[in-house]
């Protein structure tokens, strides 16, 4: 199941967005300011989503030796 959350670009971006948003929302609840949590969650979620979409790629399952031998 976890492989499906990072296998394709848009799904990977949505996963990272959701995780960043949820963490910031929880942080906002903990400090007593939900609006700040939502504001930071949207901003960081968007940044993390773009980063995940552009730069993070899953590895092949058969790749055990990083030297390529």
C-alpha positions, 0 to 999 in steps of 0.5 A: 500500500505504501508503494502506491503513495509514492509511485506516481508524481501527482499522487506523491505530491498529494501525499507530501502535501497532506502530510505537511498540512496535517503536521502544521494543522496539529501544530496550530491546534497545539499552540492554540491558533488553528488559523496559523496552522492552516496558513502554514500548512497550505504554504508548506504543503504546497512547497513539499508537494512541488518538491516531491513531484519534481525531485523525489523518485522511488527506487527500483526494487532490484537495486541492491548494489549502489555501485552498479556491479 
